[in-house]
């Protein structure tokens, strides 16, 4: 009988983590997941808590004692499964937190490095490092979208705190590549576009911010940057399918970096109008307050690499995804 696999997921209650756990368990695998609820809630995984194939801990990636307990448990259990696969979804997220350099560095860089080292130590087969399209910083678009081989242009030193998240995530990609090149593990890094979800509970991310303000006030307040900013948004159904597609494509696990995004670019202003239309609000009032330095006007990614290597492509349109978010709010 073919053994199912054991997955270990940090940040399992987050947007990609919770849906990923759900998909893996539905395929018969077992998931050990942990989260410190920095920007999430137990509510996103409460439907999984009664499933014997899901083991959850309220652990912190930076808590050495907790990570040692996790390591001991995995060593005991791993021989009962086929492959052992680590997925690092845990991170300090949202722009306002990127200015807290020490915390961002501790979790996103040191925490990831220790998690990767643990995976190597317990002889895991695969490590997936969830990175970010933020690494492209001020060079986030091109005629066909920015690709993985393009040069990265960070913000200037006057505003470098905004870039701490991007710089830290870029460093984790180096750790990942190094571990693969040295033959210690197979894996890759994924540069996600702006991920959103019907289970999104962090109110300062742009889509829940817009939906909550429309629901509560019938109007939306945005940063001044939003007058010109354009983005693509990736539903977590598609982000999870990308992770699984890479895991199942052994040749892709060579330490490479992969962009994961849609081609559906939209201005933030039009995003408000789309959300309002889906919510049945005719002509929403939009006001502007505040300005964020070193915020790129566009972020458009080229995804040819992952499409060619795995056959992955996004399936959830933005309009469909917004409808799913509204359905969850109304339910």
N, C-alpha and C positions, 0 to 999 in steps of 0.2 A: 504494500500500500504506500502510495506517495505521501510523504510527510508535508504538512502545511508549514508555512514560514512564521517566524517570530519577528515582529517589528517593535522597535523601541523608538518612541516619538517624543521629543521635547516640545513644549508649547502645544500640547495636544488639544487644548481648549480653544486655541486661536483659529483664525479663519480657514487656513489650509489644513491645519492639524486635525480638527474635529471631523471634517468631511472625509479626510484621508483615512482616519481610523474607521469610520463607518463603512467605507468602500472595501477596505482590507478585510474587515471582520465579515462582511457579507459574502466575501469570497472564500471564507473558511479559515482565514489566518487568525493568529492571536496577536494582540497589541498590548504592550506595556507602555502607558503614556503618563506623562507628568506635566504639571503646569503650576505656576505660582500666582496665576490670575492677575498679572500686571495689567493686562488690557483685555481680559476675557472673564469668563464666568463658568462655573460648573454647569450652568444651564445648557451650554452648547453640547455637552456630552452626557447629560443626565439620562437620555434614552438608551445609552450604552451601559450604564452602571450595573444593570442586572444581568448582563451577558457574561457568561463564564469565560469568553474569549477576550474580554477587555479587563485589564487591571489598571486602575488609576491611582496615582499618588499626588498629593499636593506637595510637590518638591520644587526646589529652586535650583536652577542650573549652577548657581554659584555656591551652593551649600555642599561643602566637601563631604561631610558626614552622610548626607542624604544620597549623594552620588555614589559613595562607597557601598551603601546599602543596596542601591540599584544594581551595582556591578555584581555584588554577591548573589542576588536573586537571579540575574541573567546567567551567571555561571552554572547555577543549579539547574535551570530550566532549559538551556539552549540545546542540549543533546536530544531533547524530545521533539525537535523540529527539523525541518529541512535547512533553509537558509536563515541566517541571523542578519537583519537589516536595520541600520540606524538611520533615522531621519531627523535632522536638526531644524525644527520650525521655531524654536524659542528665540526671542529677541526683544530688545527694547525698541518699541515702535512709536510712530507718530512724531511729526516734525518738532513739536514743542519740547520733546524729550531729547532730541539730538544735541541740544545746547548743554545738556548735563553730561559732559565729556567722560567723566570717570565711570559713571554708571553704564553708559553706552559701551565703553571699552571693556568693562568688567564682564558684562553679559554677552555682548555680541562677538567679542574677540576671544577673551580668555575663557569664557564659558564654552564657546564652540570648540576651542582648541582642546580643552580637557575632555569634552564629550567625544571628540574624534579620537583622542588618545585612549579613552576607555574602550571605544569600539575596536581599536587595534589590539588592545590588551586582551579582550575577551574573544578575539579572533572572529569578529564579525565579517561577513562576506562583502557587504556593501554599505557605503555611507553616502547619504544624499544631503548636501549642504544647501539650504535655502538662502540664497543671496537676494539681491535686489537690483532693479533697474536704476536705482539712485546712484549706483557707481558711475554712471555716465555723467552725472552732475550737470555741468553747464554745456555739455556736448551731447544732448539727448535726442537728436533727430538728424535726419538726412533725407535725401531724395527718396530712398527706399527704406528709410528707417535706419537707425544706428545698429551696427552689427557687432558681434563679439570680438572681432579682430580690430575694430576701430580704436584709435587712441582715446584715452580718457582725459578730459579737461576738468580739473577740480576748480572750486571757487577760489577767489584770491584770498590772501592771508587775512585781509580785513574782516572777512565774513566766514572764516574757516570752520567755526563751531557748527554751522548748519551742515557742514560736510562730514562731521565726525561719523555719522551712521554709514555714509557711503565709503569712507576710507577704511572703516573697520570691517565692513562686509567684503571689500576688495582684499583685505589681508586674509580673511578666512578662505577666500578662493585660492590664495597662495598655499595655505596650509593643506587644503584638499589636494591640490595638484601635486604638491611635494610628497604627500603620503602615497599617492598612486604611483608616481614615478619611482619611488623607493621600493615598490612592491609590497607595501604593508597592507593595502586594502584596495578594493575597487570603488569607484564613486565619481561624482561630478558635482558641479555647482549650478544652481538655477537662478537666473536673474529675472524675477517676476516683475511684471508691470503692476499697477495699482490693483490689488486684489480686493474684491468685495464679496459679501455673502448675505444670505437671508438671516444668518445667525450672528451678523455683525453687531457687537454690543458696545463698541468704543465710539462714543458720540462725536468725537472730533474728526474722525475720518470723513471725507467729503460727502460720500453718498448717504450714510446715516445722518450726517449733519443736515443735509438738504431735506431729507425725508422727515426728520423730526421737526425741523422748523416749519415746514409746510403743514404738517399735521397740527402743531401746537399754535402757530401764529398766522399761517396762511401767507407768510412772506419769508424771505431768506436774506441773511446778512453774510457777505463774503468779504475776503480780503481784496484790496485794490488790485493785487496780482491777477485776480480772477477775470478782470476785464479783458485780458489778452491770453491767459493760459489755456492750453489745450492738453488733453490727456487721452490715453486709452485705458479702459477698465476691464479687468479679467475676473470673471466669475470663478468662485472657488471650486465649482464642479470641474472647470477646465484646468485650473492649477493642479488639482489632484490627479486628473487624468494624465497630465504631463509628467508628474512624479512617477506614476505607475508605468507609463510608457518607457521612461528612461531606465527604471529598474529592470524591465523586461527586455531591454536592448543591451546585451552584454558589451558589444563593441562601443557603445556610447559611454561606458563607465571608465573612461580613460583619463579622468581628471579634468575633462573639458568643462567649459562654461556654456550654458544654453540660455538664450533669451526665450521667455515665455510670455506671450502677449496676444492681443487681437490687433487687427488692422483698422478697427473702428474708432478712429480719432474723433473727439468731440470737444468743443469749447466748454468751459465750466458754465458759462451763461446758458448755452443750449442744453447742458445737463440739467440745469434747474428747470427749464421749460419742459424737458422730457419727463422728469420726475413729476412735475405739476400735472401734465397731461395724463399720465398714468394714474395719478391720484384723483383725477376729476376736478382739478383746480384750473380755472380758465386763464387768468392773467396775473401770475404771482408778482408781487412787488419785490424788487431786489435792491438792497442797499449795500454800501461798501464802507469798510472801516479797517484800518491797519494795513501794514505792508510787510512782506517777508523778503529779506535780502537773500540773494543767491538762489532764487527759485526759478528754475528754467521755464521758459514760456511754453515749450513743448516737450513731450517725451514719447517718441515713436520708435518702436523697436522692430528690427528685421528678425523674423523667426524662421528663415529658410533652413538654418542648421538643424534644429530639432525636427522640423517637418521631414527633412531628407533622411535623417538618421533613424527616426522612430515612426514616422507616419502620423504623428500627432498634429491636430489642428483644433482651434477653438470651435465649440459648438453652440454655446449660449450667447445669443446676441445681447447687446446692452438693454434693449427694450424688454426682452424676455427676462433678463436678470432683475431689472428694476421691478417688474411685475411680481417676481418671486419674493423680493424683499417686502413689497407692499402687502402681499398675501400673508406673509409671516406676521407683520405688524398688526394687521386686521384680525388675524386668527387668535 
